[in-house]
Amino acid sequence: MRSLLDPWRLIAGLSGLTAVLIGAVAAHALSGEQAIISVERASNYQLIHAVLLMVSTLLSGRAAKLSRWCFLFGIILFSGSIYAKYIFGLSDAVKVAPTGGILLMLGWLSLAFSAKGQAK
């Protein structure tokens, strides 16, 4: 049984917390329809993948570990680059968003493969 102080659970929880926080910023503090839509979408993706990151802590094996790393870096690159563009004005940051999206997809694939070793 994994400890509640597992670093991956802490990362997942903090990711969920920041997703909700940034979603609130988008809804209440940003101006411009495109900025609001983009940041809300990025925070939704982050929140979904924070939950998956938490679920992946219940699984063991190489594929589950790989899925955690893919989700973490996918969140950072995909959602983070969108936040950087619309919250901090760093328009070139979104150049890494596709890489983040690919990592999120690879995380899903790895999660699917991790289930193979978990079946009883």
Secondary structure, 3 states (H helix, E strand, C coil): CCCCCCHHHHHHHHHHHHHHHHHHHHHHCCCCHHHHHHHHHHHHHHHHHHHHHHHHCCCCCHHHHHHHHHHHHHHHHHHHHHHHHHHHCCHHHHHHHHHHHHHHHHHHHHHHHHHHHCCC
